[in-house]
């Protein structure tokens, strides 16, 4: 994999993390040929970025729920993401 478009935008954090763990395990085993290792590393880098983005989005949602303009809890309001 060499294209970010190959990681589905709707891939869940859990599924991406599971695939990333499988990649790490295979790379650590040393059983993959060089070209496959490079492809796995590239896919892993994309999955890592995907996971980081999903976590950041979740963090923003939690902050939006917890923090109001006065610094106190104000209830639930949908967070906007770009």
ROVEXGU-660406 format. One line per 10 residues: number of its first residue (from 1); their letters; for each residue x, y, z of N, C-alpha, C. Coordinates in nm, 4 decimals, always signed. Atoms other than C-alpha are relative to their C-alpha. Layout:
NUM = a = X Y Z X Y Z X Y Z  ...
***
This chain:
1 = xxxxxxxxxx = +0.0842 -0.1192 +0.0000 +0.0000 +0.0000 +0.0000 +0.0873 +0.1237 +0.0000  -0.0779 -0.1227 +0.0044 +0.1346 +0.3373 -0.0920 -0.0882 +0.1221 -0.0114  +0.0925 -0.1098 +0.0228 -0.1765 +0.5532 -0.1169 -0.0965 +0.0098 +0.1172  +0.0879 -0.0196 -0.1144 -0.3715 +0.7021 +0.1738 -0.1449 -0.0329 -0.0351  +0.1357 +0.0319 +0.0420 -0.6891 +0.6484 -0.0308 -0.0297 -0.1484 +0.0183  +0.0211 +0.1428 -0.0174 -0.6382 +0.2743 +0.0252 -0.0398 -0.0355 +0.1430  +0.0498 +0.0210 -0.1356 -0.7218 +0.3114 +0.3954 -0.1400 +0.0608 +0.0027  +0.1361 -0.0552 +0.0012 -1.1020 +0.3458 +0.4079 -0.0206 +0.1012 +0.1129  +0.0223 -0.1054 -0.0993 -1.2050 +0.6645 +0.5873 -0.0889 -0.0477 +0.1139  +0.0914 +0.0482 -0.1033 -1.4728 +0.4726 +0.7761 +0.0540 -0.1208 +0.0769
11 = xxxxxxxxxx = -0.0615 +0.1104 -0.0737 -1.2308 +0.2074 +0.9033 +0.0024 +0.0350 +0.1482  +0.0064 -0.0290 -0.1432 -1.2884 +0.1832 +1.2770 +0.1399 +0.0009 +0.0613  -0.1268 -0.0049 -0.0728 -1.0097 +0.2578 +1.5216 +0.0436 -0.1412 +0.0384  -0.0313 +0.1354 -0.0461 -1.0297 -0.0978 +1.6559 +0.0499 -0.0886 -0.1146  -0.0420 +0.0801 +0.1146 -1.0035 -0.2579 +1.3104 +0.1373 +0.0445 -0.0511  -0.1299 -0.0519 +0.0444 -0.7143 -0.0311 +1.2109 +0.1105 -0.0425 +0.0962  -0.0988 +0.0390 -0.0998 -0.5321 -0.1059 +1.5355 +0.0306 -0.1489 -0.0081  -0.0194 +0.1451 +0.0133 -0.5840 -0.4805 +1.4916 +0.0893 -0.0303 -0.1209  -0.0829 +0.0205 +0.1196 -0.4375 -0.4647 +1.1386 +0.1425 +0.0483 +0.0251  -0.1328 -0.0536 -0.0319 -0.1487 -0.2500 +1.2644 +0.0779 -0.0963 +0.0886
21 = xxxxxxxxxx = -0.0658 +0.0981 -0.0871 -0.0714 -0.5038 +1.5380 +0.0455 -0.1224 -0.0791  -0.0378 +0.1143 +0.0835 -0.0702 -0.7843 +1.2779 +0.1223 +0.0334 -0.0847  -0.1152 -0.0440 +0.0797 +0.1730 -0.5850 +1.0627 +0.1261 +0.0017 +0.0852  -0.1155 -0.0067 -0.0893 +0.4050 -0.5185 +1.3559 +0.0499 -0.1409 +0.0330  -0.0370 +0.1376 -0.0325 +0.3994 -0.8860 +1.4500 +0.0736 -0.0666 -0.1159  -0.0637 +0.0605 +0.1170 +0.4852 -0.9941 +1.0960 +0.1380 +0.0606 -0.0242  -0.1300 -0.0641 +0.0198 +0.7660 -0.7374 +1.0658 +0.1000 -0.0442 +0.1068  -0.0891 +0.0428 -0.1080 +0.9092 -0.8358 +1.4051 +0.0456 -0.1445 -0.0169  -0.0365 +0.1403 +0.0183 +0.9103 -1.2030 +1.3051 +0.1159 -0.0164 -0.0977  -0.1071 +0.0070 +0.0987 +1.1517 -1.1280 +1.0207 -0.0270 -0.0984 -0.1124
31 = xxxxxxxxxx = +0.0340 +0.1012 +0.1004 +0.9687 -1.3745 +0.7973 -0.0414 +0.0589 -0.1351  +0.0442 -0.0608 +0.1258 +0.8551 -1.1254 +0.5304 +0.1204 +0.0373 -0.0862  -0.1063 -0.0440 +0.0902 +1.0735 -1.0709 +0.2237 +0.0096 +0.1530 -0.0006  -0.0269 -0.1435 -0.0034 +1.2200 -0.7223 +0.1776 -0.1114 +0.0825 -0.0622  +0.1040 -0.0791 +0.0667 +0.9626 -0.5921 -0.0723 -0.1313 -0.0025 +0.0776  +0.1219 +0.0100 -0.0804 +0.6734 -0.7199 +0.1392 +0.0152 +0.0809 +0.1289  -0.0254 -0.0771 -0.1218 +0.8320 -0.5661 +0.4496 -0.0170 +0.1489 -0.0251  +0.0139 -0.1417 +0.0340 +0.8503 -0.2282 +0.2769 -0.1473 +0.0364 -0.0167  +0.1427 -0.0244 +0.0204 +0.4858 -0.2513 +0.1680 -0.0751 -0.0019 +0.1335  +0.0630 +0.0075 -0.1324 +0.3827 -0.3553 +0.5203 +0.0312 +0.1238 +0.0834
41 = xxxxxxxxxx = -0.0400 -0.1194 -0.0741 +0.5788 -0.0664 +0.6706 -0.0802 +0.1212 -0.0476  +0.0768 -0.1118 +0.0552 +0.4066 +0.1800 +0.4357 -0.1457 -0.0066 +0.0454  +0.1378 +0.0164 -0.0459 +0.0643 +0.0369 +0.5215 -0.0107 +0.0318 +0.1488  +0.0002 -0.0277 -0.1436 +0.1516 +0.0517 +0.8912 +0.0061 +0.1490 +0.0289  -0.0096 -0.1446 -0.0193 +0.2463 +0.4191 +0.8629 -0.1347 +0.0670 -0.0279  +0.1320 -0.0547 +0.0310 -0.0897 +0.4947 +0.6995 -0.1011 -0.0343 +0.1093  +0.0909 +0.0414 -0.1070 -0.2758 +0.2962 +0.9643 +0.0269 +0.0768 +0.1290  -0.0358 -0.0776 -0.1193 -0.0865 +0.4748 +1.2420 -0.0589 +0.1402 -0.0091  +0.0565 -0.1346 +0.0188 -0.1887 +0.8132 +1.0989 -0.1523 -0.0038 +0.0116  +0.1454 +0.0149 -0.0087 -0.5477 +0.6901 +1.0631 -0.0442 -0.0118 +0.1459
51 = xxxxxxxxxx = +0.0328 +0.0172 -0.1422 -0.5551 +0.5785 +1.4282 +0.0169 +0.1311 +0.0762  -0.0224 -0.1282 -0.0668 -0.4075 +0.9098 +1.5439 -0.1119 +0.0984 -0.0314  +0.1089 -0.0890 +0.0386 -0.6739 +1.1005 +1.3481 -0.1297 -0.0377 +0.0693  +0.1216 +0.0439 -0.0677 -0.9528 +0.8876 +1.4943 +0.0037 +0.0359 +0.1491  -0.0130 -0.0365 -0.1418 -0.8196 +0.9442 +1.8475 -0.0166 +0.1499 +0.0209  +0.0122 -0.1460 -0.0111 -0.7908 +1.3196 +1.7911 -0.1457 +0.0419 -0.0136  +0.1416 -0.0312 +0.0178 -1.1493 +1.3322 +1.6642 -0.0802 -0.0359 +0.1255  +0.0690 +0.0408 -0.1226 -1.2678 +1.1403 +1.9708 +0.0311 +0.0964 +0.1138  -0.0389 -0.0947 -0.1047 -1.0717 +1.3742 +2.1992 -0.0747 +0.1319 -0.0167  +0.0726 -0.1244 +0.0243 -1.2313 +1.6787 +2.0352 -0.1466 -0.0127 +0.0369
61 = xxxxxxxxxx = +0.1399 +0.0217 -0.0359 -1.5769 +1.5288 +2.0777 -0.0188 +0.0012 +0.1508  +0.0099 +0.0032 -0.1453 -1.5161 +1.4615 +2.4456 +0.0177 +0.1399 +0.0568  -0.0211 -0.1363 -0.0476 -1.3809 +1.8118 +2.4993 -0.1212 +0.0868 -0.0283  +0.1184 -0.0770 +0.0361 -1.6851 +1.9570 +2.3212 -0.1143 -0.0305 +0.0964  +0.1055 +0.0390 -0.0926 -1.9182 +1.7630 +2.5510 +0.0287 +0.0537 +0.1399  -0.0341 -0.0301 -0.1377 -1.7327 +1.8416 +2.8725 +0.0155 +0.1494 +0.0270  -0.0368 -0.1386 -0.0267 -1.6247 +2.2041 +2.8308 -0.0922 +0.0979 -0.0722  +0.0812 -0.1062 +0.0561 -1.8604 +2.4969 +2.7796 +0.0776 +0.1307 -0.0001  -0.0694 -0.1289 +0.0084 -1.7753 +2.8652 +2.7254 +0.0508 +0.0507 +0.1354  -0.0420 -0.0449 -0.1331 -1.7509 +2.9241 +3.1000 +0.0936 -0.0991 +0.0681
71 = xxxxxxxxxx = -0.0902 +0.0987 -0.0567 -1.5285 +2.6212 +3.1529 -0.0713 -0.1118 +0.0735  +0.0766 +0.1042 -0.0680 -1.8063 +2.4151 +3.3087 -0.0736 -0.0881 -0.0987  +0.0767 +0.0908 +0.0849 -2.0140 +2.1305 +3.1766 -0.1256 +0.0698 -0.0482  +0.1196 -0.0646 +0.0522 -2.2902 +2.2434 +2.9483 -0.0935 -0.0960 -0.0713  +0.0851 +0.0970 +0.0662 -2.4429 +1.9234 +2.8163 +0.0629 -0.0515 -0.1274  -0.0482 +0.0623 +0.1227 -2.4162 +1.7557 +2.4796 -0.0294 +0.0918 -0.1184  +0.0126 -0.0788 +0.1217 -2.3552 +1.9498 +2.1611 +0.0850 -0.0657 -0.1072  -0.0799 +0.0650 +0.1035 -2.2425 +1.7998 +1.8302 +0.1277 +0.0780 -0.0293  -0.1266 -0.0620 +0.0351 -1.8785 +1.8681 +1.7535 +0.0109 +0.0067 -0.1518  -0.0204 -0.0141 +0.1433 -1.7846 +1.9945 +1.4082 +0.1443 -0.0353 -0.0312
81 = xx = -0.1330 +0.0416 +0.0416 -1.4902 +1.8331 +1.2331 +0.0212 +0.0392 -0.1439  -0.0302 -0.0360 +0.1387 -1.3151 +1.9482 +0.9207 +0.0802 -0.1061 -0.0669
***
